[in-house]
Amino acid sequence: MSIEAIVFDLDGVIIDTEEVWEEVRRAYVAGHGREFLPDSQDRMMGMSTVEWSTHLAEEVGVPLPPAQVATDVLGKMAERYRESLPLIPGSVETVRALGARYRLALASSSARLLIDQVLDTAGLTDAFELTLSTEEVARGKPAPDVYLKAVAELGLTPEVCAAVEDSSNGLRSAGSAGLAVIAVPHGVYPPAPDALAQASLVVKAVTEVTVDAVAALR
């Protein structure tokens, strides 16, 4: 058995946006006279748009419906991306190199509009056979839904697919879906030990995810 396809996460793997997400959401919450809960940032990493906007509205206390919270925050994120897209060094080249050998998909917690904008700006629209947002499945990460759907739509099984993830919830999602997991831990938001234990391979940078490294997973 060997790997036939690789499913990439987006935030924290191709673009370094976890700090941008935190900055934008904290400022938005503060603008409504509220503060993050102690575990808000960790919990929201990997959540779908519906899930994190509901958290901000119903648990953090932003006095607006979740749908409005999502619209506002996504608009601010899109504006930041237009100003400057924080690509992780070597990520585009890594995707292209792996795409020459493997089928590629993308499974992201970002909203569809942000995924499409990022890939267009980065010149990666044609790199992925399939792109999915957790908006398009029942549950966001750490549930396995988005990875299971990606694998199914590729017409494959989890055993012949690898995932490239950085966050605790992303690693848990890919691991519980049964993919071979490659962890690229974020320096500012390192994954929890139990999540990192899901990984078959841990690398220091996405550029270390090479064709040979993926071939050795199974």
N, CA and C atoms as a LAMMPS dump frame, in Angstrom:
ITEM: TIMESTEP
0
ITEM: NUMBER OF ATOMS
654
ITEM: BOX BOUNDS ff ff ff
-5.0000000000000000e+02 5.0000000000000000e+02
-5.0000000000000000e+02 5.0000000000000000e+02
-5.0000000000000000e+02 5.0000000000000000e+02
ITEM: ATOMS id mol type element x y z
1 1 1 N 0.84 -1.185 0
2 1 2 C 0 0 0
3 1 3 C 0.886 1.25 0
4 2 1 N 0.553 2.202 -0.843
5 2 2 C 1.333 3.432 -0.901
6 2 3 C 0.39 4.627 -1.001
7 3 1 N 0.919 5.796 -0.677
8 3 2 C 0.123 7.021 -0.714
9 3 3 C -0.181 7.404 -2.158
10 4 1 N -1.438 7.727 -2.419
11 4 2 C -1.856 8.143 -3.757
12 4 3 C -2.268 9.61 -3.819
13 5 1 N -2.673 10.169 -2.669
14 5 2 C -3.138 11.562 -2.664
15 5 3 C -2.751 12.232 -1.357
16 6 1 N -2.576 13.546 -1.416
17 6 2 C -2.253 14.35 -0.239
18 6 3 C -3.325 15.421 -0.081
19 7 1 N -3.852 15.541 1.135
20 7 2 C -4.863 16.563 1.434
21 7 3 C -4.207 17.611 2.326
22 8 1 N -4.124 18.818 1.834
23 8 2 C -3.507 19.914 2.559
24 8 3 C -4.529 20.696 3.371
25 9 1 N -4.107 21.129 4.549
26 9 2 C -4.777 22.22 5.247
27 9 3 C -4.298 23.512 4.588
28 10 1 N -4.955 24.628 4.904
29 10 2 C -4.573 25.918 4.308
30 10 3 C -3.89 26.822 5.334
31 11 1 N -4.655 27.249 6.335
32 11 2 C -4.125 28.169 7.341
33 11 3 C -3.087 27.469 8.213
34 12 1 N -1.903 28.035 8.265
35 12 2 C -0.835 27.45 9.07
36 12 3 C 0.041 26.48 8.309
37 13 1 N -0.381 26.102 7.106
38 13 2 C 0.406 25.184 6.279
39 13 3 C 0.869 25.87 4.994
40 14 1 N -0.06 26.527 4.3
41 14 2 C 0.269 27.255 3.065
42 14 3 C 0.369 28.753 3.329
43 15 1 N -0.517 29.262 4.161
44 15 2 C -0.461 30.667 4.546
45 15 3 C -0.39 30.772 6.07
46 16 1 N 0.365 31.747 6.542
47 16 2 C 0.58 31.905 7.984
48 16 3 C -0.414 32.924 8.522
49 17 1 N -1.64 32.453 8.764
50 17 2 C -2.716 33.381 9.103
51 17 3 C -3.302 33.196 10.498
52 18 1 N -2.794 32.243 11.272
53 18 2 C -3.399 32.022 12.586
54 18 3 C -3.337 33.294 13.435
55 19 1 N -2.216 34.007 13.37
56 19 2 C -2.108 35.243 14.135
57 19 3 C -3.031 36.321 13.585
58 20 1 N -3.231 36.328 12.257
59 20 2 C -4.146 37.298 11.652
60 20 3 C -5.57 37.027 12.107
61 21 1 N -5.964 35.742 12.073
62 21 2 C -7.3 35.376 12.562
63 21 3 C -7.492 35.828 14.003
64 22 1 N -6.507 35.562 14.852
65 22 2 C -6.644 35.941 16.254
66 22 3 C -6.745 37.457 16.4
67 23 1 N -5.893 38.175 15.694
68 23 2 C -5.896 39.634 15.788
69 23 3 C -7.229 40.216 15.341
70 24 1 N -7.736 39.737 14.2
71 24 2 C -8.994 40.258 13.654
72 24 3 C -10.166 39.932 14.576
73 25 1 N -10.231 38.69 15.048
74 25 2 C -11.373 38.307 15.891
75 25 3 C -11.309 38.96 17.265
76 26 1 N -10.098 39.082 17.835
77 26 2 C -9.99 39.763 19.125
78 26 3 C -10.417 41.227 19.015
79 27 1 N -9.985 41.898 17.945
80 27 2 C -10.347 43.304 17.754
81 27 3 C -11.86 43.444 17.554
82 28 1 N -12.439 42.52 16.825
83 28 2 C -13.885 42.562 16.584
84 28 3 C -14.659 42.37 17.887
85 29 1 N -14.233 41.386 18.673
86 29 2 C -14.88 41.123 19.962
87 29 3 C -14.727 42.324 20.89
88 30 1 N -13.522 42.896 20.943
89 30 2 C -13.279 44.061 21.805
90 30 3 C -14.12 45.252 21.373
91 31 1 N -14.324 45.377 20.061
92 31 2 C -15.152 46.469 19.554
93 31 3 C -16.591 46.388 20.021
94 32 1 N -16.99 45.208 20.466
95 32 2 C -18.343 45.013 21.008
96 32 3 C -18.318 44.879 22.524
97 33 1 N -17.217 45.317 23.13
98 33 2 C -17.124 45.329 24.585
99 33 3 C -16.999 43.975 25.235
100 34 1 N -16.456 43.001 24.502
101 34 2 C -16.299 41.651 25.048
102 34 3 C -14.835 41.221 24.971
103 35 1 N -14.506 40.102 25.61
104 35 2 C -13.168 39.536 25.559
105 35 3 C -13.249 38.043 25.263
106 36 1 N -12.206 37.519 24.627
107 36 2 C -12.112 36.079 24.416
108 36 3 C -12.199 35.359 25.762
109 37 1 N -12.773 34.161 25.756
110 37 2 C -12.668 33.27 26.901
111 37 3 C -11.25 32.693 26.921
112 38 1 N -10.805 32.18 28.043
113 38 2 C -9.424 31.666 28.113
114 38 3 C -9.078 30.636 27.041
115 39 1 N -10.066 29.846 26.612
116 39 2 C -9.777 28.803 25.621
117 39 3 C -10.347 29.107 24.239
118 40 1 N -10.808 30.331 24.025
119 40 2 C -11.456 30.66 22.752
120 40 3 C -10.547 30.43 21.555
121 41 1 N -9.303 30.924 21.605
122 41 2 C -8.411 30.805 20.456
123 41 3 C -8.151 29.341 20.112
124 42 1 N -7.821 28.532 21.102
125 42 2 C -7.552 27.121 20.848
126 42 3 C -8.777 26.417 20.299
127 43 1 N -9.929 26.723 20.841
128 43 2 C -11.148 26.05 20.397
129 43 3 C -11.518 26.424 18.969
130 44 1 N -11.291 27.679 18.6
131 44 2 C -11.723 28.131 17.277
132 44 3 C -10.806 27.68 16.148
133 45 1 N -9.578 27.279 16.459
134 45 2 C -8.683 26.787 15.42
135 45 3 C -9.215 25.472 14.876
136 46 1 N -9.688 25.487 13.642
137 46 2 C -10.269 24.289 13.046
138 46 3 C -11.779 24.311 12.97
139 47 1 N -12.421 25.185 13.759
140 47 2 C -13.878 25.268 13.695
141 47 3 C -14.332 25.788 12.332
142 48 1 N -15.512 25.361 11.91
143 48 2 C -16.114 25.906 10.7
144 48 3 C -16.604 27.324 10.975
145 49 1 N -16.952 28.039 9.908
146 49 2 C -17.448 29.414 10.053
147 49 3 C -18.657 29.473 10.972
148 50 1 N -19.598 28.557 10.767
149 50 2 C -20.808 28.544 11.606
150 50 3 C -20.437 28.307 13.066
151 51 1 N -19.478 27.416 13.298
152 51 2 C -19.114 27.067 14.675
153 51 3 C -18.412 28.219 15.394
154 52 1 N -17.398 28.851 14.738
155 52 2 C -16.701 29.912 15.469
156 52 3 C -17.539 31.179 15.608
157 53 1 N -18.38 31.471 14.628
158 53 2 C -19.236 32.654 14.753
159 53 3 C -20.288 32.445 15.839
160 54 1 N -20.765 31.211 15.986
161 54 2 C -21.697 30.894 17.071
162 54 3 C -21 30.999 18.422
163 55 1 N -19.756 30.543 18.491
164 55 2 C -18.984 30.673 19.731
165 55 3 C -18.847 32.142 20.124
166 56 1 N -18.494 33.002 19.175
167 56 2 C -18.313 34.421 19.49
168 56 3 C -19.626 35.077 19.903
169 57 1 N -20.712 34.687 19.267
170 57 2 C -22.002 35.296 19.572
171 57 3 C -22.608 34.764 20.87
172 58 1 N -22.604 33.448 21.025
173 58 2 C -23.353 32.845 22.121
174 58 3 C -22.535 32.592 23.371
175 59 1 N -21.226 32.369 23.227
176 59 2 C -20.4 32.095 24.408
177 59 3 C -19.545 33.294 24.814
178 60 1 N -18.948 33.968 23.829
179 60 2 C -18.16 35.161 24.147
180 60 3 C -19.07 36.351 24.414
181 61 1 N -20.22 36.393 23.734
182 61 2 C -21.208 37.41 24.042
183 61 3 C -21.316 38.574 23.086
184 62 1 N -20.757 38.458 21.872
185 62 2 C -20.949 39.511 20.877
186 62 3 C -22.453 39.628 20.604
187 63 1 N -23.035 40.821 20.775
188 63 2 C -24.502 40.963 20.714
189 63 3 C -25.073 41.045 19.305
190 64 1 N -24.704 40.066 18.481
191 64 2 C -25.196 39.997 17.109
192 64 3 C -25.455 38.541 16.752
193 65 1 N -26.306 38.273 15.771
194 65 2 C -26.522 36.89 15.339
195 65 3 C -25.236 36.314 14.757
196 66 1 N -25.018 35.011 14.904
197 66 2 C -23.808 34.4 14.355
198 66 3 C -23.581 34.693 12.876
199 67 1 N -24.632 34.725 12.089
200 67 2 C -24.47 34.985 10.661
201 67 3 C -23.874 36.367 10.412
202 68 1 N -24.283 37.356 11.207
203 68 2 C -23.732 38.7 11.058
204 68 3 C -22.277 38.75 11.526
205 69 1 N -21.989 38.032 12.618
206 69 2 C -20.613 37.953 13.112
207 69 3 C -19.708 37.36 12.027
208 70 1 N -20.162 36.297 11.397
209 70 2 C -19.369 35.658 10.343
210 70 3 C -19.136 36.616 9.177
211 71 1 N -20.183 37.295 8.732
212 71 2 C -20.053 38.237 7.618
213 71 3 C -19.055 39.339 7.938
214 72 1 N -19.15 39.881 9.132
215 72 2 C -18.259 40.972 9.531
216 72 3 C -16.803 40.525 9.579
217 73 1 N -16.552 39.403 10.254
218 73 2 C -15.176 38.938 10.431
219 73 3 C -14.573 38.484 9.1
220 74 1 N -15.333 37.768 8.294
221 74 2 C -14.814 37.32 7.005
222 74 3 C -14.493 38.505 6.102
223 75 1 N -15.294 39.551 6.183
224 75 2 C -15.012 40.752 5.41
225 75 3 C -13.695 41.387 5.813
226 76 1 N -13.44 41.413 7.11
227 76 2 C -12.179 41.973 7.609
228 76 3 C -10.991 41.098 7.21
229 77 1 N -11.182 39.77 7.24
230 77 2 C -10.113 38.864 6.827
231 77 3 C -9.81 39.02 5.33
232 78 1 N -10.834 39.11 4.519
233 78 2 C -10.636 39.284 3.075
234 78 3 C -9.885 40.581 2.794
235 79 1 N -10.202 41.614 3.547
236 79 2 C -9.507 42.889 3.385
237 79 3 C -8.024 42.751 3.711
238 80 1 N -7.716 42.031 4.781
239 80 2 C -6.319 41.812 5.156
240 80 3 C -5.584 41.008 4.074
241 81 1 N -6.241 40 3.51
242 81 2 C -5.623 39.194 2.463
243 81 3 C -5.338 40.023 1.215
244 82 1 N -6.251 40.955 0.905
245 82 2 C -6.031 41.803 -0.265
246 82 3 C -4.84 42.721 -0.052
247 83 1 N -4.656 43.15 1.181
248 83 2 C -3.529 44.025 1.493
249 83 3 C -2.208 43.273 1.395
250 84 1 N -2.175 42.062 1.931
251 84 2 C -0.94 41.274 1.931
252 84 3 C -1.264 39.817 2.254
253 85 1 N -0.912 38.919 1.344
254 85 2 C -1.159 37.5 1.565
255 85 3 C 0.072 36.88 2.224
256 86 1 N -0.066 36.411 3.464
257 86 2 C 1.101 35.914 4.202
258 86 3 C 1.465 34.47 3.863
259 87 1 N 1.969 34.275 2.666
260 87 2 C 2.368 32.935 2.252
261 87 3 C 3.535 32.435 3.099
262 88 1 N 3.475 31.175 3.499
263 88 2 C 4.586 30.556 4.214
264 88 3 C 5.706 30.276 3.211
265 89 1 N 6.932 30.676 3.521
266 89 2 C 8.038 30.482 2.578
267 89 3 C 8.151 29.028 2.108
268 90 1 N 8.186 28.854 0.808
269 90 2 C 8.346 27.531 0.227
270 90 3 C 7.073 26.733 0.076
271 91 1 N 5.946 27.258 0.559
272 91 2 C 4.712 26.466 0.517
273 91 3 C 4.21 26.252 -0.908
274 92 1 N 4.257 27.28 -1.728
275 92 2 C 3.779 27.145 -3.111
276 92 3 C 4.647 26.15 -3.871
277 93 1 N 5.955 26.268 -3.705
278 93 2 C 6.871 25.359 -4.376
279 93 3 C 6.67 23.923 -3.902
280 94 1 N 6.388 23.739 -2.61
281 94 2 C 6.142 22.401 -2.067
282 94 3 C 4.887 21.781 -2.664
283 95 1 N 3.818 22.572 -2.742
284 95 2 C 2.576 22.078 -3.345
285 95 3 C 2.824 21.653 -4.786
286 96 1 N 3.531 22.472 -5.543
287 96 2 C 3.785 22.154 -6.947
288 96 3 C 4.632 20.886 -7.097
289 97 1 N 5.649 20.755 -6.249
290 97 2 C 6.517 19.581 -6.335
291 97 3 C 5.753 18.305 -6.009
292 98 1 N 4.917 18.355 -4.983
293 98 2 C 4.144 17.17 -4.607
294 98 3 C 3.064 16.874 -5.641
295 99 1 N 2.528 17.922 -6.246
296 99 2 C 1.494 17.732 -7.258
297 99 3 C 1.999 17.059 -8.522
298 100 1 N 3.308 17.081 -8.725
299 100 2 C 3.882 16.402 -9.888
300 100 3 C 3.888 14.888 -9.699
301 101 1 N 3.713 14.452 -8.457
302 101 2 C 3.745 13.011 -8.156
303 101 3 C 2.423 12.491 -7.605
304 102 1 N 1.715 13.309 -6.825
305 102 2 C 0.505 12.856 -6.137
306 102 3 C -0.718 13.671 -6.542
307 103 1 N -1.876 13.074 -6.396
308 103 2 C -3.123 13.826 -6.503
309 103 3 C -3.237 14.71 -5.259
310 104 1 N -3.714 15.936 -5.432
311 104 2 C -3.785 16.873 -4.312
312 104 3 C -5.21 17.36 -4.091
313 105 1 N -5.554 17.516 -2.812
314 105 2 C -6.819 18.129 -2.416
315 105 3 C -6.518 19.093 -1.279
316 106 1 N -7.485 19.917 -0.96
317 106 2 C -7.343 20.877 0.136
318 106 3 C -8.593 20.806 1.005
319 107 1 N -8.392 20.732 2.322
320 107 2 C -9.499 20.662 3.279
321 107 3 C -9.262 21.721 4.349
322 108 1 N -10 22.807 4.278
323 108 2 C -9.715 23.977 5.114
324 108 3 C -10.905 24.371 5.969
325 109 1 N -10.591 24.967 7.112
326 109 2 C -11.64 25.528 7.962
327 109 3 C -12.025 26.933 7.533
328 110 1 N -11.289 27.503 6.596
329 110 2 C -11.628 28.833 6.093
330 110 3 C -12.909 28.78 5.268
331 111 1 N -13.565 29.913 5.175
332 111 2 C -14.762 30.017 4.344
333 111 3 C -14.389 29.889 2.872
334 112 1 N -15.345 29.454 2.076
335 112 2 C -15.11 29.269 0.646
336 112 3 C -14.556 30.522 -0.013
337 113 1 N -15.095 31.683 0.325
338 113 2 C -14.641 32.907 -0.332
339 113 3 C -13.178 33.184 -0.034
340 114 1 N -12.705 32.84 1.174
341 114 2 C -11.305 33.055 1.515
342 114 3 C -10.403 32.028 0.838
343 115 1 N -10.85 30.775 0.789
344 115 2 C -10.073 29.737 0.105
345 115 3 C -9.833 30.143 -1.342
346 116 1 N -10.899 30.509 -2.034
347 116 2 C -10.786 30.851 -3.451
348 116 3 C -9.888 32.064 -3.66
349 117 1 N -10.002 33.056 -2.779
350 117 2 C -9.181 34.245 -2.917
351 117 3 C -7.709 33.932 -2.706
352 118 1 N -7.412 33.133 -1.676
353 118 2 C -6.023 32.77 -1.385
354 118 3 C -5.408 32.002 -2.546
355 119 1 N -6.103 30.996 -3.046
356 119 2 C -5.543 30.178 -4.122
357 119 3 C -5.346 30.991 -5.396
358 120 1 N -6.251 31.899 -5.664
359 120 2 C -6.114 32.756 -6.843
360 120 3 C -4.905 33.676 -6.698
361 121 1 N -4.773 34.314 -5.539
362 121 2 C -3.665 35.229 -5.309
363 121 3 C -2.323 34.505 -5.324
364 122 1 N -2.308 33.283 -4.781
365 122 2 C -1.071 32.499 -4.702
366 122 3 C -0.74 31.783 -6.009
367 123 1 N -1.652 31.806 -6.971
368 123 2 C -1.435 31.103 -8.228
369 123 3 C -1.557 29.602 -8.098
370 124 1 N -2.407 29.155 -7.175
371 124 2 C -2.552 27.716 -6.917
372 124 3 C -3.939 27.175 -7.268
373 125 1 N -4.724 27.941 -7.972
374 125 2 C -6.091 27.507 -8.278
375 125 3 C -6.111 26.175 -9.02
376 126 1 N -5.128 25.964 -9.892
377 126 2 C -5.099 24.733 -10.694
378 126 3 C -4.334 23.606 -10.026
379 127 1 N -3.803 23.84 -8.818
380 127 2 C -2.936 22.84 -8.18
381 127 3 C -3.716 21.715 -7.512
382 128 1 N -4.96 22.004 -7.131
383 128 2 C -5.742 21.037 -6.359
384 128 3 C -6.893 20.485 -7.185
385 129 1 N -6.994 19.174 -7.166
386 129 2 C -8.094 18.494 -7.852
387 129 3 C -9.422 18.796 -7.178
388 130 1 N -9.355 19.048 -5.887
389 130 2 C -10.549 19.228 -5.075
390 130 3 C -10.23 20.173 -3.928
391 131 1 N -11.127 21.115 -3.645
392 131 2 C -10.984 21.963 -2.457
393 131 3 C -12.288 21.935 -1.677
394 132 1 N -12.161 21.822 -0.348
395 132 2 C -13.333 21.771 0.516
396 132 3 C -13.178 22.738 1.68
397 133 1 N -14.276 23.355 2.051
398 133 2 C -14.35 24.148 3.276
399 133 3 C -15.17 23.361 4.288
400 134 1 N -14.854 23.524 5.576
401 134 2 C -15.675 22.859 6.586
402 134 3 C -17.093 23.428 6.618
403 135 1 N -17.318 24.553 5.92
404 135 2 C -18.692 25.042 5.736
405 135 3 C -19.529 24.017 4.973
406 136 1 N -18.862 23.174 4.194
407 136 2 C -19.533 22.264 3.277
408 136 3 C -19.729 20.857 3.839
409 137 1 N -19.453 20.697 5.135
410 137 2 C -19.71 19.43 5.819
411 137 3 C -20.466 19.723 7.116
412 138 1 N -20.938 18.676 7.755
413 138 2 C -21.776 18.875 8.941
414 138 3 C -21.006 19.444 10.126
415 139 1 N -19.757 18.979 10.309
416 139 2 C -18.979 19.38 11.481
417 139 3 C -17.578 19.809 11.065
418 140 1 N -17.072 20.849 11.751
419 140 2 C -15.706 21.283 11.499
420 140 3 C -14.711 20.399 12.225
421 141 1 N -13.433 20.694 12.007
422 141 2 C -12.376 19.996 12.733
423 141 3 C -12.506 20.306 14.227
424 142 1 N -12.306 19.37 15.147
425 142 2 C -11.581 18.109 15.022
426 142 3 C -12.39 16.916 14.522
427 143 1 N -13.683 17.101 14.193
428 143 2 C -14.433 15.992 13.604
429 143 3 C -13.78 15.613 12.269
430 144 1 N -13.88 14.376 11.855
431 144 2 C -13.202 13.914 10.635
432 144 3 C -13.931 14.238 9.341
433 145 1 N -15.086 14.899 9.427
434 145 2 C -15.989 15.048 8.283
435 145 3 C -15.324 15.562 7.01
436 146 1 N -14.557 16.648 7.102
437 146 2 C -14.01 17.277 5.894
438 146 3 C -12.973 16.37 5.23
439 147 1 N -12.209 15.624 6.034
440 147 2 C -11.237 14.699 5.448
441 147 3 C -11.926 13.485 4.839
442 148 1 N -12.945 12.99 5.497
443 148 2 C -13.676 11.849 4.948
444 148 3 C -14.345 12.217 3.624
445 149 1 N -14.868 13.436 3.553
446 149 2 C -15.502 13.874 2.298
447 149 3 C -14.461 14.047 1.205
448 150 1 N -13.307 14.606 1.549
449 150 2 C -12.251 14.787 0.551
450 150 3 C -11.822 13.45 -0.027
451 151 1 N -11.598 12.492 0.837
452 151 2 C -11.179 11.156 0.394
453 151 3 C -12.248 10.516 -0.483
454 152 1 N -13.5 10.625 -0.052
455 152 2 C -14.601 10.031 -0.817
456 152 3 C -14.724 10.653 -2.198
457 153 1 N -14.588 11.975 -2.266
458 153 2 C -14.728 12.652 -3.558
459 153 3 C -13.543 12.373 -4.479
460 154 1 N -12.414 12.026 -3.902
461 154 2 C -11.278 11.594 -4.721
462 154 3 C -11.451 10.154 -5.204
463 155 1 N -12.435 9.449 -4.621
464 155 2 C -12.663 8.055 -4.984
465 155 3 C -11.629 7.122 -4.394
466 156 1 N -11.061 7.521 -3.239
467 156 2 C -10.016 6.742 -2.595
468 156 3 C -10.447 6.325 -1.195
469 157 1 N -9.543 5.654 -0.486
470 157 2 C -9.77 5.312 0.916
471 157 3 C -8.748 6.065 1.762
472 158 1 N -9.042 6.289 3.055
473 158 2 C -8.096 7.023 3.894
474 158 3 C -6.711 6.391 3.953
475 159 1 N -6.644 5.08 3.816
476 159 2 C -5.366 4.379 3.943
477 159 3 C -4.349 4.786 2.884
478 160 1 N -4.81 5.294 1.757
479 160 2 C -3.874 5.678 0.691
480 160 3 C -3.783 7.203 0.545
481 161 1 N -4.186 7.913 1.601
482 161 2 C -4.131 9.371 1.581
483 161 3 C -3.325 9.893 2.766
484 162 1 N -2.643 10.999 2.561
485 162 2 C -1.907 11.679 3.627
486 162 3 C -2.508 13.061 3.822
487 163 1 N -2.372 13.586 5.035
488 163 2 C -2.84 14.936 5.349
489 163 3 C -1.672 15.747 5.875
490 164 1 N -1.643 17.03 5.543
491 164 2 C -0.622 17.943 6.05
492 164 3 C -1.326 18.982 6.908
493 165 1 N -1.052 18.971 8.209
494 165 2 C -1.773 19.798 9.17
495 165 3 C -0.824 20.463 10.159
496 166 1 N -1.321 21.531 10.819
497 166 2 C -0.51 22.222 11.819
498 166 3 C -1.166 22.302 13.19
499 167 1 N -2.466 22.417 13.257
500 167 2 C -3.149 22.694 14.521
501 167 3 C -3.613 21.426 15.218
502 168 1 N -3.904 21.561 16.495
503 168 2 C -4.405 20.423 17.269
504 168 3 C -5.668 19.844 16.644
505 169 1 N -6.639 20.702 16.365
506 169 2 C -7.898 20.207 15.835
507 169 3 C -7.746 19.631 14.436
508 170 1 N -6.855 20.202 13.637
509 170 2 C -6.614 19.658 12.312
510 170 3 C -5.969 18.286 12.362
511 171 1 N -4.988 18.126 13.236
512 171 2 C -4.333 16.825 13.398
513 171 3 C -5.318 15.779 13.892
514 172 1 N -6.152 16.167 14.849
515 172 2 C -7.163 15.228 15.361
516 172 3 C -8.147 14.839 14.258
517 173 1 N -8.539 15.796 13.44
518 173 2 C -9.485 15.545 12.354
519 173 3 C -8.925 14.547 11.356
520 174 1 N -7.71 14.808 10.888
521 174 2 C -7.099 13.924 9.898
522 174 3 C -6.808 12.548 10.484
523 175 1 N -6.351 12.525 11.737
524 175 2 C -6.043 11.256 12.38
525 175 3 C -7.278 10.397 12.571
526 176 1 N -8.365 11.016 13.024
527 176 2 C -9.58 10.236 13.255
528 176 3 C -10.226 9.791 11.95
529 177 1 N -9.901 10.474 10.851
530 177 2 C -10.407 10.048 9.543
531 177 3 C -9.605 8.885 8.978
532 178 1 N -8.435 8.61 9.564
533 178 2 C -7.65 7.463 9.148
534 178 3 C -6.576 7.743 8.122
535 179 1 N -6.292 9.03 7.856
536 179 2 C -5.23 9.367 6.919
537 179 3 C -3.87 9.263 7.613
538 180 1 N -2.813 9.097 6.835
539 180 2 C -1.455 9.221 7.367
540 180 3 C -1.203 10.709 7.592
541 181 1 N -0.856 11.092 8.803
542 181 2 C -0.815 12.507 9.163
543 181 3 C 0.621 13.028 9.22
544 182 1 N 0.833 14.146 8.521
545 182 2 C 2.099 14.876 8.586
546 182 3 C 1.841 16.161 9.361
547 183 1 N 2.579 16.362 10.442
548 183 2 C 2.408 17.552 11.276
549 183 3 C 3.488 18.571 10.967
550 184 1 N 3.043 19.815 10.766
551 184 2 C 3.953 20.952 10.611
552 184 3 C 3.598 21.919 11.737
553 185 1 N 4.064 21.682 12.956
554 185 2 C 3.626 22.485 14.101
555 185 3 C 3.916 23.968 13.922
556 186 1 N 2.927 24.777 14.288
557 186 2 C 3.062 26.227 14.22
558 186 3 C 3.873 26.693 15.421
559 187 1 N 4.819 27.586 15.192
560 187 2 C 5.687 28.031 16.273
561 187 3 C 4.99 28.803 17.365
562 188 1 N 3.954 29.56 17.005
563 188 2 C 3.233 30.373 17.989
564 188 3 C 2.095 29.595 18.63
565 189 1 N 1.478 28.704 17.855
566 189 2 C 0.335 27.92 18.334
567 189 3 C 0.655 26.427 18.219
568 190 1 N 1.583 25.907 19.002
569 190 2 C 1.959 24.492 18.874
570 190 3 C 0.801 23.573 19.238
571 191 1 N 0.692 22.44 18.559
572 191 2 C -0.401 21.508 18.859
573 191 3 C -0.202 20.82 20.204
574 192 1 N -1.311 20.389 20.782
575 192 2 C -1.271 19.661 22.05
576 192 3 C -0.605 18.305 21.837
577 193 1 N 0.03 17.774 22.888
578 193 2 C 0.734 16.485 22.754
579 193 3 C -0.151 15.362 22.221
580 194 1 N -1.412 15.299 22.673
581 194 2 C -2.283 14.217 22.206
582 194 3 C -2.581 14.347 20.719
583 195 1 N -2.661 15.586 20.237
584 195 2 C -2.916 15.807 18.812
585 195 3 C -1.679 15.474 17.996
586 196 1 N -0.518 15.882 18.487
587 196 2 C 0.726 15.613 17.775
588 196 3 C 0.987 14.111 17.683
589 197 1 N 0.463 13.376 18.649
590 197 2 C 0.633 11.919 18.641
591 197 3 C -0.087 11.262 17.468
592 198 1 N -0.998 11.992 16.815
593 198 2 C -1.692 11.462 15.637
594 198 3 C -0.781 11.389 14.428
595 199 1 N 0.339 12.112 14.475
596 199 2 C 1.187 12.251 13.295
597 199 3 C 2.132 11.067 13.092
598 200 1 N 2.238 10.637 11.847
599 200 2 C 3.234 9.638 11.468
600 200 3 C 4.575 10.295 11.191
601 201 1 N 4.531 11.588 10.849
602 201 2 C 5.74 12.342 10.545
603 201 3 C 5.574 13.759 11.065
604 202 1 N 6.574 14.252 11.772
605 202 2 C 6.585 15.633 12.258
606 202 3 C 7.765 16.343 11.62
607 203 1 N 7.506 17.473 10.969
608 203 2 C 8.566 18.229 10.307
609 203 3 C 8.614 19.641 10.882
610 204 1 N 9.726 20.313 10.664
611 204 2 C 9.902 21.668 11.184
612 204 3 C 9.365 22.723 10.225
613 205 1 N 9.285 22.383 8.95
614 205 2 C 8.814 23.324 7.937
615 205 3 C 8.129 22.557 6.821
616 206 1 N 7.192 23.205 6.143
617 206 2 C 6.446 22.532 5.083
618 206 3 C 7.369 22.105 3.949
619 207 1 N 8.491 22.781 3.776
620 207 2 C 9.428 22.403 2.723
621 207 3 C 10.05 21.027 2.952
622 208 1 N 9.924 20.499 4.178
623 208 2 C 10.428 19.159 4.472
624 208 3 C 9.439 18.07 4.056
625 209 1 N 8.252 18.483 3.61
626 209 2 C 7.267 17.515 3.109
627 209 3 C 7.603 17.261 1.637
628 210 1 N 8.466 16.316 1.405
629 210 2 C 8.945 16.011 0.061
630 210 3 C 8.289 14.736 -0.473
631 211 1 N 8.492 14.484 -1.756
632 211 2 C 7.97 13.271 -2.369
633 211 3 C 8.505 12.04 -1.644
634 212 1 N 9.775 12.045 -1.335
635 212 2 C 10.375 10.9 -0.638
636 212 3 C 9.813 10.729 0.77
637 213 1 N 9.589 11.844 1.471
638 213 2 C 9.045 11.774 2.827
639 213 3 C 7.642 11.193 2.816
640 214 1 N 6.84 11.585 1.847
641 214 2 C 5.463 11.073 1.738
642 214 3 C 5.496 9.593 1.355
643 215 1 N 6.378 9.223 0.458
644 215 2 C 6.464 7.826 0.017
645 215 3 C 6.808 6.89 1.165
646 216 1 N 7.523 7.398 2.161
647 216 2 C 7.947 6.574 3.303
648 216 3 C 6.865 6.392 4.363
649 217 1 N 5.751 7.097 4.23
650 217 2 C 4.726 7.067 5.272
651 217 3 C 4.086 5.704 5.42
652 218 1 N 3.846 5.005 4.359
653 218 2 C 3.157 3.709 4.414
654 218 3 C 4.154 2.578 4.167
